[in-house]
Amino acid sequence: MSLLVINDLTLRIAGRTLLDGASLSVEPGRRIGLVGRNGAGKSTLLAAIAGDIDPDGGTIRLSSRARMARIKQEAPAGEANLLDTVLAGDTERTALLAEAESGADPMRLADIHERLLAIGAEAAPSRAATILSGLGFDAAAQARPVSDFSGGWRMRVSLATALFLNPDLLLLDEPTNHLDLEATLWLEGWLQRFAGAALIVSHDRGLLDRAVEAIAHLDRGKLSLTPGGYDEFVRIRTEQAMQQARAAERINAQRAHMQSFVDRFRAKATKARQAQARLKALEKLPVIESVVEDAPTRFNFPEPAPVPPPMLTLERADAAYGDRTVLRNLSLRLDMEDRIALLGANGNGKSTFAKLIAGRLAPSRGSVNANPRLRVGFFAQHQAEELVPAETPVQHMARALPKATPTELRSQLARFGLDANRADTPTSDLSGGEKARLLLSLATRDAPQLLILDEPTNHLDIDAREALIRALAEFSGAVLLISHDPHLVELVADRLWLVGDGTVAPFEGDMAEYRAWLAERARAAARETPREQGAPAAVSRVEDRRERADARKAMAPIRKQIKDAEARLERLAAERAMLEAELADPQLYSANRSEEIVSLHTRLATIAQQQETFEELWLSASVTLDNNSSDQLHD
């Protein structure tokens, strides 16, 4: 039996039809990702399911005894602390506890306590605290009033309340927008364990791949359901499009052939009957619509002029706001080829470090030394608040580039998909994604050699995020990235720096190892028993974990050697295949090209030597790593 049934649904907003005869069924316990282009109607559909708006046609039926929860659009407020605010979200528990305190009827009190036991009321504070902790609120923060926190952090409290309710159906609209990377990874794990059904609107490919079991695609007013995560959805959708295109081509060719026969022989008496037969066959041929694909989203960063190394160095630099020092004793270096992502929970100093690198915050001690020719492009989502609502993107760009021609202004905006219509639209009428594109255009107007991107994808849809990844892959300058999107980090960054405990240090590992490190740290925090309470066994387990962590850290350079050797071998194999293909080309030997042939053979021999060297290096490092892993298993 289905938990939620949407049948032949029609929804209109401001005269525009968003859903037109759409249908979807959600079974109990099934987690579904809802995807579609910006403006397709995803959030409107969630609002209709929640009962906030009435359908223009069709029905939405939720199982009668099902509990539903969603993130509220307005951030919570008030002087209640975070823990009490989340607990108050369970209105049944709150009402029963209040009645239990004031009630006098013994029979009713017995019923109340029986119901409180059934809904796990006693464990509720612990469960709420665990969820808040996973979303980045430590014990001290949970005791503070909601009014102490900014809007983004309050929205986390709203998300915590929805998760705490443990409903039969959970509706989430862009749940990672206000989370950092650590909280996003925690949410992925929580959703994987969630026993209820969920409908999740998200542009986060990692979340859609790891936390859902099917993808509902909202396109041109219709809903289609595909099993699996987002990667599987893309694969199936691509195959279907190719099959449809081939079928359309085949039918069109058959139609053209029949029509040609009819046109040639319709007037001939001897062929008239055959022509009539083909006309009837033409009428019966199926009409297969050609696949209509949206125009692909493309981003394009201006090509920067190279600067000699080092691009930028920090020497014993501190970063402070007034008397409060956030980061201490930083000695780091950036060069043109660097692609670095900053890891660490919100509040640890990632944005402070970005401002220090960008020259927007002077070091309180030490120095930040930049190449005199270095230009820095800085993108931060909060900059959207600095845009002038009444001005168009062209006017914003003209103020930033006062000497540029109108054509140059529009060309820079077009790099990020702001076409003529959107370039002349007041900023107040632009969507969040369009404002993000404008900010990217402004940040890169001077062709910077260093791009600092602080949460660049918050309002970009999946296609725009992929366009950003492709553009960054082609960008020849350095990138410093802060993002809650693991997919973006994995594809853009080749180095990870961990920001925490007042410093910034390289993290030796990839995102998979960072996930494992976070999970291990969370398990350790949950199991660790303080020494003063007298728990020698627990202390021993903690020390064992520390020893294993130290051993993993000691092996980090070996893992890096293995990874570097694999990458080098892959590049050498590709070059060798290309050279061998050139040498196999008969045309190479048809003219007087002996010098070129000798050069190709010489390079081929060099590659073979290099492959042998890196294979030996890979083998030696792998044996060392395997032996170390074996030693740890036997300890």
Secondary structure, 3 states (H helix, E strand, C coil): CCCEEEEEEEEEECCEEEEEEEEEEECCCCEEEEECCCCCCHHHHHHHHCCCCCCCEEEEEECCCCCEEECCCCCCCCCCEHHHHHHHCCHHHHHHHHHHHHCCCHHHHHHHHHHHHHCCCCCHHHHHHHHHHHCCCCHHHHCCEHHHCCHHHHHHHHHHHHHHCCCCEEEEECCCCCCCHHHHHHHHHHHHHCCCEEEEECCCHHHHHHCCCEEEEEECCEEEEEECCHHHHHHHHHHHHHHHHHHHHHHHHHHHHHHHHHHHHCCCCCCHHHHHHHHHHHHHCCCCCCCCCCCCCCCCCCCCCCCCCCCEEEEEEEEEECCEEEEEEEEEEECCCCEEEEECCCCCCHHHHHHHHHCCCCCCEEEEEECCCCCEEEEEHHHHHHCCCCCCHHHHHHHHCCCCCHHHHHHHHHCCCCCHHHHCCCHHHCCHHHHHHHHHHHHCCCCCCEEEEECCCCCCCHHHHHHHHHHHHHCCCEEEEECCCHHHHHHHCCEEEEEECCEEEECCCCHHHHHHHHHHHHHHHHHCCCHHHCCHHHHHHHHHHHHHHHHHHHCHHHHHHHHHHHHHHHHHHHHHHHHHHHHCCHHHHCCCCHHHHHHHHHHHHHHHHHHHHHHHHHHHHHHHHHHHHHHHHHC
